[in-house]
Amino acid sequence: MVYFVWLTVYGALAGAIYALIALSFVVVFKASRACNFAVGEWVMFGALLTATGLHTLGMSADGLLGILGAMLFAGIAMVVLAIAFAHFVLGRMAKRSLMTLIMVTLGLGAVMRGTGPVIFKGTPNAITLPIEVEYIDVLGLPLPPERLISALIAGLCIAIVSWFYQRTRTGLALRALAANPLTALGVGIDVNHHIAITWALAALIAVVAGVLWTLVSGGGFGTALVGLKVFPIVIIGGLNSIPGCIVGAMVIGVSESLASGYLDAVLGSGVSVVASSALLLGALWLRPQGLFGERFVARV
């Protein structure tokens, strides 16, 4: 029983970071109905830009302040990239089909994967917390401090984004834009401006998520693969639902942890990876719009 509880808690901690990564996808889809299939590459660039600030710009000697400074550097760079992409690419494709927008984000991801090794050649990708505690005992469960702290930071970031959507004028405008872009335009909301804000917000989330993921499982160009976790999460929870992405991430994180702990030893390694795909297929079969997603209805 203790082993089961430990696996569940361990999976939930991973799920918190998954939820933050999925949030980067959801905020874009909510405002523009665009699917950012390059979310893994955005997370990868956020982590590598932070590592560049730490090691290339010499911020690593400042401890925690150095990490925050490096994240600020990465955040500025990613926001510039996001706004440029929204303005120069998506702004010229406003009336194109959804498939065209998907292909554009896939192309962006391919470009980022291809140029990443060139841009960050020779840059150490390690990001570590300036603490020396090996494990933290929580109710008798030994937990790695970097995983626990990362989950707490991810939860705080999700709470801040949720507050932003619910309590600020810009968040209200983004919710109106998500509900009906034409009506939002009719009441004076600058659609292009707010879509750029959405992509910039997604870029900042990607930076934090990339750093947290690097803390718990290592960095490098393989970080882009964590983007594959997003699609089962948003399908299970709902493409346009922030609470849904949290629930979906917890389902995926806990199921992967339990499968790794109980099934990998019996059926071979890799079953935990298949578990998320099986849940994705089940969600598509039972409830395609997700647990908290909206069913889209159109007059034909």
Buried (B, 14 or more C-beta within 10 A) or exposed (E): EEEEEBBBBBBBBBBBBBBBBBBBBBBBBBBBBBBBBBBBBBBBBBBBBBBBBBBBEEBBEBEEEBBBBBBBBBBBBBBEBBBEBBBEBBEEEEEEEEEEBBEBBBEBBEEBBEEBEEEBEEBBBEBEBEEEEEEBEEEEBEBBBBBBBBBEBBBEBBEEBBEBBEEEEBBEBBBBBBEEBEEBBEEEBEBEEBBBBBBBBBBBBBBBBBBBBBBBBEBBBEBBEBBEBBBBBBBBBBBBBBBBBBBBBBBBBBBBBBBBBBBBEEEEEEBBBEBBEEBBEEBBEEBEBBBBBEEEEEEE
